[in-house]
Amino acid sequence: MTLPGVVASPNIWGSPDAYELENLAVDRGGRIEEVLRSVHDWAGLDLLDVGCGTGFHLPRFAVTARSVTGVEPHPPLLRRALARVRGLDGVRVLHGAAAALPLPDASVDVVHARWAYFFGPGCEPGLAELDRVVRRGGTAFVVDNDATTSTFGGWFRRSLPGYDPVAVDRFFARRGWSAHRLRVAWEFERREDFEAVVRIEFAPRLAEEVIAEHPGTTVDYAVVVRHRTY
């Protein structure tokens, strides 16, 4: 049962297989992880992945972390995540939501949330939960789209014309978060994979416009990595 108050994800909830293709395609060079590690490496520490989805990132974190906990509110994704990490030492996946994390106070050192929940105004309950569960000296990361630039950013603005990235930046800055901006890419192995992902990311009309106007299998993509140390 999906937890009360949880808002359905418009992409992964209905199309986890296509979203897997997106996870595989984005940032193949690992630049996002380099930024995360440069701010606060999780080697030997306890890491929490909020909104872990199918658990795509959990095995990677588990290579060096002391423990890894994934939290996911949507049962079908939760089951996939559990299957993905079965047999991995020190890794668990819990049913829960960002606004009510099923963890004790001061129990993790690093928090990772990627394209999940923390999108600006409205996420205050989740921010309060981060303050509760992160140990002093720990760091929380929020990886989000940078809608101000890049080919994908332009598509994002067309999809959500009312979205105000400047207001979102101000929201986090007022709460003590820093931001690191970088360019990565979608790099798909097949054109049909690109088209499948475009169709879960955008409404049908825009998706077909994007597919018609963008050739190939690579898309430049801007990301903002927000972080706060407690």
N, C-alpha and C positions, 0 to 999 in steps of 0.2 A: 504494500500500500504506500502510495506517495504521501509524504508528510504534509500536514496542513500548512498553507501559506507559501508553498514552494511554487515558483513560476516555471512552467514547462519551457525547456530549451527548444527553440525553433528548428534546430538542425540535428543534433545528436540523438535526441529522444526518439524521433521518428525514423531516423536513418543511420543507425550506428555503423553499419558496414561502409557507407559512403564517408562517414566522418572518420573512420579508420584510415581511409585513403588520404583525407586531408591531414591527419596527424602525421602520416608518413611523408607527405609532400612538403610540409612547412619547415623551413629552416634546416635543411639537410646538412648545412655546414656547422650547426651547433652553436651559432653566435649567441642565442638567447641563454643557453646554459653557461657559456663563458661569462656573460654579464652577471648572472646569478651567483656563480662561484666567486667572481671577483669581489662582490659585495659581502657575501657571507657563505663560505663553503660549508656544506653539511656533512663532510667526512667525519665520522665518529659521533655524529649528533642525532637527535630525534627529530624527524621531519614529518610534517602533516601536509597532505595534498587535499585541499578543499574543493569539492565538486570534481572528483577524480574521474568521473565518467566510467569508461570501460577499463580504467586503470592503466592507460597507455604509458604514462610516465613512471609508474611505481617501480617496475624492475630496474629502470635506469638509476633512480634515486637509491635503490637498495644496494647497488654495487659498493657504495662507500659509506652510506649512513649507518648509524647504530641501529635505528629502527625507523620504519616507514609506516604511517597510517594514512589510508585513504578514506575520505568521507564522501558519500554519495547519497542523494535523496531518492533517486528514481530506481525502483527495484529491478527492472530489466537490465539497466546498466550496472547496478550493484552486483548482480549475478555474473555478468561478464567479467567484472573486475576481480571477483573472488576466484573465478576459474583461471584468470590470467596469472594470479600470484600464488596459486596453489603450489605448495612445496618450497616456496621461497622463505628462508629463515628471516625472522624479524620484520615481516610484512603482514599487515592485517588491513581489512577493509570493513568499515562500519557504516551502518545505515544512519544517516543523520543529515542535518542541514546547516548551512553557514550561520544562520541566526540562532542556532541551538546546538552547538558542537557537543558530541557525546564523549568529551574528554575532561579530565580533571584540570583544576587550575594549575598554571605554571608547569605544563607537562611536555611542551615541545620547544625546540630551539629555532627551527626554521619552518615557515609556512609558505606553501606554493599554491596559488590559485591562477589558473590560466583560462581566460575566456569563460569565467564562471562567477556569477553573482555580484562581484564587486565592480559595478559599472557607474558608480557615482551616487548622487542623491537617492536615498531609499535603502542604501546598504548599511546604514548606521548600526542596526542590531548586529550585523556580522562583524563590523569593526570593533564593537564592544566585546564580542566573543574573542576576537584576536587578542585584545588587551588582556583578557582573562587567561587564555591558555598559553600564551607565549611567555617563556621565562625572561627575566630581565637580562638584557644583552642579546636576546634573540632578534630575529628579523623576519618580517612578513613580506612576501613578494606578490604582486598582482600583475600578471602579464595580460595586456589588452591591445586592441587595435589602435593604431595612431591614424585617426580619420582625417588628419590635416594634410596628408601627403601620400604619394605612391598610387599606382594603378588600382590596387585593391581599395585603398582609402577613398578614391573617387567613386568606385562602385558602392562602397559603404554609405557615402553621403547621398548618393542617388537613392539608395534603399531606405534610408532614414533621414529625410531632409530636415526633420526637427531636432536631430541630435546636435548638441552643442559641445564640441570637444574642449573648448576654452573653459566653459562652466565646469566640466568634469575635472579638468586640471586644477582649477581653483578650489574645488571641493576637497580634493586630496591634499593640496598644498596647505590649506588652512588647518588640516589635521596632522601636519608634520611629515607628510610623505614626500620623498624625492622621486624624480623621474629620469630615466635613461632612455633615450630614443635611438632606434637603430633600424636599418633596412635589412630585411631578409628576403626570402622568396618562397613562393609555391613552386615546386619542381616535380611535376608529375611524370610518371613513366609512360603513360598512354593518354592520348587525347580524350578517350572516353572516360577516363578517371577524372580529368579536369572538368568535363561537362557534368558528370554526376555530382561533383562537389559544388559547382556553381549552382546547380538546381536545388541543393539543400540549403544554400546560404542566402538565396534571394528569391523573391516572389516570382512566379512563372514568367510574367512579361519581361521583367528586368533580366532574369536569368537567360532568356533566349536572346535578348539584345546583347548581353555580355558575350555569349557564345558566338554570336554572329560577328561581333566587332573585334574580338581578340583571337588571333591565330596562335597556334603552337601549344606548348605545354608548360610554359614558365610565366609567372606573374610576379612583378616586384611588389613587395609587401612591407609596410611600415608597422613597427611595433613600439609600444611604450612599456617599459618595465618599471613599475612603481615599487618603491620599497620604503619600509620604515623599520628602524631599530628601536627596540623598547627599553 
